[in-house]
Amino acid sequence: MPAEPVDEWAGHKKGSADYRRLLAALFFAGIATFAQLYSPQSALPQISADLHIGAASASLVISAATIGLAIGVIPWSVAADRFGRLKSMSVAVIAASAFGLLVPFAPTVELLLAGRFLEGMMVGGVPAIAIAYLSEEIHPGHAVRAAGTYVAGTTIGGLLGRLVAGPLAELFSWRIGVFTVAVLCTASAIVFIRLAPAARGFVPPALRDAPTSQTLWQRLAANLRAPRQLVLYAQAFLLMGGFVALYNYLGFRLAAAPFWLPPAVVSLVFVAYLAGTWSAPQAGALAARLGRWPVLLMSIAVMVVGVALTLTPVLAVVLAGLVLATAGFFAAHATASGWTAAAAPVGRAQASSLYNLAYYAGSSLFGWLGGVFFDAAGWGATAAMIGGLALAAGLLALIALRGRESGALTVSVRSNELG
């Protein structure tokens, strides 16, 4: 008798043991990466004082890591195609954890920045691969829910890293705070590796119609030649740059006159990140009714208003402004990132990789440049830079994106949305 045909792998279904294990694994992967990526942000004033450097130089601790991540995203996606999703992610989280444990004790600023750069490159393996991994392993009917769980892990990871490092930096030192987060990330990485079920949906390029390296570059080039894509990449570059500068330097202002907040209290401002947890899906629902273009413009306007409120001398108004700016940024980012994939002329994966590259390039450049403005003229100058970046993004969207919507209206669910 002829052998029965083997059913094509359809993915783990909701309710199965492997489905629950995979979701839990990706949740811990999100914590393991984004907690260590941003943990020094809540301790930048202490890093500045301890190393006897200005705010701009201290912020390079964040920028060095995000530059590494931006550079690492595309190579990691290539590695995942060659060696497999799960194996590549496992190598990435272990390597990132190893750097995370060593970097806080770098004896010089130069070694600290070099270590953070390499740590960022390793961290990049998770956002570059995670969504592709779950899309191959989870049944298509449950993939969006699974991706949402991973994004929740990145949100909690980013928040946890800041909330742990800040108070410990005040009690002991910033090195102890950042190291403690790295220990938590190492534990999370181990949990991810132990929980993640063996990959069953990955098919090596040699056995499928995969793009060659030449086709990969052709797809990247096609997206870079598309005017609409360039404007959307500019949204990521400008808005993320301003957003990171907001969180990098507002803590310096709150720790000084007229507020004089202690570092442990300043670190609590990162709870405002939860505004993005709410605003990103709301933006998607609103875009389904009104279209992406008006939602993007409204979101940018909310961000600008929020930044303006941080200029007041009233603490409650400053914090309200931070919440507004955070909600506006994540709504704009969710809209633009989803639009990028939907409007890609070819290669949605390559379009998203380029968006990631612009996203973290803006974070690195303006996250540092905001400190130059802060050191020169205080918070007012930094806020003006952030507002100017947002206004520039809004002007580009107003002129170049009107009437250019295409593709299904979907909410992008990618790892960097709430990182």
C-alpha positions in Angstrom: 0.0 0.0 0.0 1.3 3.5 -0.7 2.4 5.6 2.2 -0.1 8.1 3.6 0.9 11.7 2.7 2.4 13.7 5.5 0.3 16.7 6.4 2.0 20.0 6.0 2.8 21.7 9.3 0.0 24.0 10.2 1.3 25.4 13.5 0.5 25.0 17.2 -3.1 25.7 18.0 -4.3 27.7 20.9 -4.8 25.6 24.0 -2.1 23.0 23.2 0.8 22.5 25.5 3.4 23.6 22.9 1.4 26.7 22.1 1.5 27.8 25.8 5.2 26.9 26.0 6.0 28.9 22.9 4.1 32.0 24.1 5.8 31.8 27.5 9.2 31.4 25.9 8.7 34.4 23.7 7.5 36.4 26.6 10.7 35.7 28.5 12.7 36.4 25.3 11.2 39.9 25.2 12.2 40.5 28.9 15.7 39.1 28.3 16.5 41.5 25.5 14.7 44.8 26.1 15.3 44.9 29.9 19.1 45.1 29.4 18.9 47.3 26.3 17.4 50.2 28.1 18.2 49.6 31.8 20.9 52.3 32.0 18.4 54.9 30.9 17.0 55.3 34.4 20.5 55.7 35.8 22.0 58.2 33.4 22.3 61.0 36.0 24.4 58.6 38.2 26.4 57.4 35.2 27.1 61.1 34.3 28.3 61.9 37.9 30.3 58.7 38.4 32.2 58.9 35.1 32.5 62.7 35.3 30.9 63.2 31.9 28.1 65.4 30.6 24.5 64.3 29.9 25.2 63.8 26.1 28.2 61.6 26.8 26.3 59.6 29.4 23.5 59.0 26.8 26.0 57.3 24.5 25.6 54.2 26.8 22.1 53.9 25.3 23.0 55.1 21.8 25.9 52.6 21.5 23.6 49.7 22.2 20.8 50.9 19.8 23.4 51.5 17.1 24.6 47.9 17.6 21.0 46.7 17.4 20.3 48.7 14.2 23.4 47.2 12.5 22.6 43.7 13.7 19.0 43.3 12.6 19.7 42.4 9.0 22.6 40.1 9.6 20.6 38.2 12.2 17.7 37.8 9.8 20.2 36.3 7.3 21.6 34.0 10.0 18.1 32.8 10.9 17.5 31.8 7.3 20.7 29.8 7.3 20.8 28.2 10.7 17.2 28.3 11.9 15.1 30.7 13.9 15.3 29.0 17.3 19.0 28.3 17.2 19.8 31.8 16.1 17.6 33.4 18.8 19.1 31.1 21.5 22.7 32.2 20.5 21.6 35.8 20.5 20.0 35.9 24.0 22.9 33.9 25.5 25.5 36.2 23.9 23.6 39.3 24.9 23.3 38.1 28.5 27.1 37.4 28.6 27.9 40.9 27.5 25.2 42.3 29.9 26.9 40.7 32.9 30.4 42.0 31.9 29.7 45.5 30.5 28.7 47.2 33.8 32.2 46.7 35.2 34.1 48.1 32.2 36.9 50.2 33.8 36.8 53.0 31.1 34.2 54.9 29.2 35.6 53.6 25.9 35.3 49.9 27.0 31.8 50.6 28.4 30.6 52.0 25.0 32.3 49.2 23.0 30.7 46.6 25.2 27.3 48.2 24.9 27.7 48.3 21.1 28.4 44.5 21.0 25.6 43.9 23.5 23.2 45.7 21.2 24.3 43.7 18.2 23.5 40.5 20.1 20.2 41.8 21.4 19.2 42.5 17.8 18.9 38.8 17.1 15.6 38.6 19.0 13.6 41.5 17.3 15.0 40.4 13.9 13.7 36.8 14.2 10.9 36.5 16.8 7.9 37.4 14.7 9.1 35.1 11.8 9.6 32.3 14.3 6.2 32.5 15.8 4.5 33.0 12.4 6.1 29.6 11.3 5.3 27.8 14.6 1.8 29.1 15.5 -1.4 28.4 13.6 -2.2 31.4 11.4 -5.5 31.8 13.3 -3.7 32.5 16.5 -0.6 34.3 15.3 -1.7 37.8 16.1 -2.5 36.9 19.7 0.8 35.1 20.0 2.7 38.2 18.7 0.8 40.3 21.2 2.1 38.2 24.0 5.7 38.6 22.8 5.2 42.4 22.5 3.9 42.4 26.1 7.1 40.8 27.1 9.1 43.5 25.4 7.0 46.1 27.1 7.4 44.6 30.5 11.1 44.0 29.8 11.8 47.6 28.9 9.8 48.8 31.9 11.3 46.3 34.3 14.9 47.1 33.4 14.4 50.8 34.1 12.5 50.3 37.3 15.0 47.8 38.7 18.2 49.7 37.7 17.1 53.2 38.9 16.4 52.5 42.6 19.5 50.2 42.9 21.6 52.9 41.3 20.5 55.2 44.1 21.0 52.6 46.9 24.3 51.2 45.7 25.7 52.3 42.3 24.6 52.3 38.7 26.9 49.4 38.0 25.1 47.2 40.5 21.7 48.3 39.1 22.6 47.5 35.5 24.3 44.2 36.6 21.2 43.1 38.5 19.1 43.6 35.4 21.6 41.6 33.4 21.2 38.7 36.0 17.4 38.8 35.5 17.9 38.8 31.8 20.2 35.8 32.0 17.6 33.9 34.0 14.9 34.9 31.4 17.2 33.8 28.6 17.6 30.4 30.2 13.8 30.1 30.7 13.3 31.0 27.0 15.7 28.3 25.8 14.2 25.6 28.1 10.6 26.4 27.3 10.7 27.0 23.5 9.5 23.9 21.7 11.6 22.5 18.9 11.0 24.3 15.6 8.8 22.4 13.1 7.8 25.1 10.6 11.2 26.3 9.5 12.3 25.2 6.0 15.9 25.9 5.0 16.3 28.1 2.0 17.8 25.2 0.0 14.5 23.4 0.2 12.2 26.3 -0.7 11.9 29.2 -3.1 14.0 31.5 -1.0 15.5 34.8 -2.2 19.2 34.7 -3.0 21.5 37.2 -1.4 21.3 39.2 -4.6 17.5 39.2 -4.5 17.7 40.3 -0.9 19.7 43.4 -1.8 17.4 44.0 -4.8 14.4 44.0 -2.4 16.1 46.3 0.0 16.9 48.7 -2.9 13.3 48.6 -4.2 12.0 49.8 -0.8 14.6 52.5 -0.7 13.6 53.8 -4.1 9.9 54.0 -3.1 9.1 57.6 -2.0 6.3 56.6 0.3 8.6 54.1 2.1 11.3 56.7 2.5 8.7 59.0 4.2 7.6 56.2 6.5 11.2 55.4 7.4 11.6 59.1 8.2 8.8 58.9 10.6 10.6 56.1 12.5 13.9 58.0 12.4 12.5 61.4 13.6 9.9 60.3 16.1 11.9 57.6 17.8 14.9 59.9 18.0 12.8 62.5 19.8 11.1 60.0 22.0 14.3 58.5 23.3 15.7 62.0 23.9 12.6 62.7 25.9 13.2 59.8 28.3 17.0 60.2 28.3 17.0 63.8 29.6 13.7 64.5 31.4 15.2 62.6 34.3 18.0 65.1 34.6 15.4 67.9 34.7 13.3 66.2 37.4 16.4 65.6 39.5 17.2 69.3 39.5 15.5 72.6 40.4 12.6 73.2 40.8 11.6 69.5 41.4 14.6 67.9 43.1 13.2 64.4 42.8 15.4 61.5 44.1 16.6 59.0 41.5 14.3 56.2 42.8 11.3 58.5 42.2 12.6 59.7 38.8 12.8 56.1 37.6 9.1 55.7 38.2 8.4 58.1 35.3 9.0 55.1 33.1 5.6 53.7 34.2 4.3 56.3 31.6 5.3 53.7 29.0 2.1 51.9 29.8 0.3 54.7 28.0 1.8 53.2 24.8 0.4 49.8 25.7 -3.0 51.4 25.5 -2.5 53.8 22.6 -0.9 51.5 20.0 -3.9 49.1 19.6 -6.3 52.1 19.8 -4.5 53.7 16.9 -5.0 50.6 14.8 -8.7 50.5 15.6 -9.1 54.2 14.7 -7.0 53.8 11.5 -9.4 51.0 10.4 -12.3 53.6 10.5 -10.5 56.8 9.5 -7.5 55.7 7.6 -3.8 55.7 8.5 -3.0 59.2 7.4 -5.3 61.2 9.7 -4.4 58.9 12.6 -0.7 59.4 12.1 -1.1 63.2 12.0 -3.3 63.2 15.1 -0.8 61.0 17.0 2.1 63.3 16.1 0.0 66.3 17.2 -0.6 64.7 20.6 3.1 64.0 21.0 3.9 67.6 20.3 1.4 68.9 22.8 2.8 66.5 25.4 6.4 67.7 24.9 5.2 71.3 25.2 3.6 70.5 28.6 7.0 69.2 30.0 8.2 72.8 29.8 6.0 74.0 32.7 7.3 74.2 36.3 4.4 72.2 37.7 5.3 68.6 38.3 1.8 67.2 37.7 1.6 69.0 34.3 5.1 67.7 33.3 4.0 64.1 34.1 0.8 64.6 32.2 2.8 65.8 29.3 5.0 62.8 29.4 2.0 60.5 29.4 0.5 62.4 26.4 3.8 62.4 24.5 4.3 58.6 25.1 0.7 57.8 24.0 1.1 60.0 20.9 4.5 58.4 20.0 3.4 54.8 20.2 0.2 55.5 18.3 2.2 57.2 15.5 4.8 54.4 15.6 2.2 51.6 15.4 0.5 53.4 12.5 3.7 54.0 10.5 5.2 50.6 11.1 2.0 48.8 10.0 1.8 51.1 7.0 5.4 50.3 6.0 4.7 46.6 5.7 1.4 47.0 3.9 2.8 49.5 1.4 6.0 47.6 0.6 6.5 47.3 -3.2 8.3 44.0 -2.6 9.6 42.1 0.3 7.7 43.0 3.4 10.4 41.5 5.6 13.0 43.7 4.1 10.7 46.8 4.3 10.3 46.1 8.1 14.0 45.6 8.5 14.7 49.0 7.0 12.1 50.5 9.3 13.8 48.9 12.2 17.1 50.3 11.0 15.7 53.8 10.7 14.0 53.4 14.1 17.2 52.6 16.0 19.4 54.9 14.0 17.1 57.8 15.0 17.2 56.6 18.6 21.0 56.5 18.5 21.6 59.9 16.8 19.0 62.1 18.5 19.2 60.2 21.8 22.7 61.6 21.9 22.1 65.0 20.3 19.4 65.8 22.7 22.1 65.8 25.4 24.2 68.2 23.5 21.3 70.6 23.5 20.7 69.9 27.2 24.3 70.5 28.2 24.3 73.7 26.2 20.9 75.3 27.2 18.9 73.0 29.5 15.7 71.2 29.1 14.0 73.9 27.0 16.5 73.4 24.2 16.1 69.6 24.3 12.3 69.9 24.3 12.6 72.3 21.3 14.6 69.7 19.5 12.1 66.9 20.2 9.2 69.1 19.2 11.0 70.1 16.0 11.7 66.5 15.1 8.0 65.6 15.6 6.9 68.7 13.6 9.2 67.7 10.8 7.8 64.2 10.7 4.3 65.6 10.7 5.0 68.0 7.8 6.5 65.1 5.8 3.4 63.0 6.4 1.1 65.9 5.6 2.7 66.6 2.3 3.8 63.2 1.1 1.5 60.6 2.5 -2.0 62.0 1.8 -4.0 59.9 -0.5 -1.2 57.2 -0.6 -2.8 54.5 1.5 -2.8 51.0 0.2 -3.0 47.4 1.5 -5.1 46.0 4.3 -5.4 48.1 7.4 -3.6 46.1 10.0 -2.0 46.8 13.3 1.7 46.1 13.1 2.7 43.8 15.9 6.5 43.9 16.0 9.0 43.6 18.7 10.2 47.2 18.7 6.8 48.8 19.0 6.8 48.9 22.8 10.5 48.4 23.5 
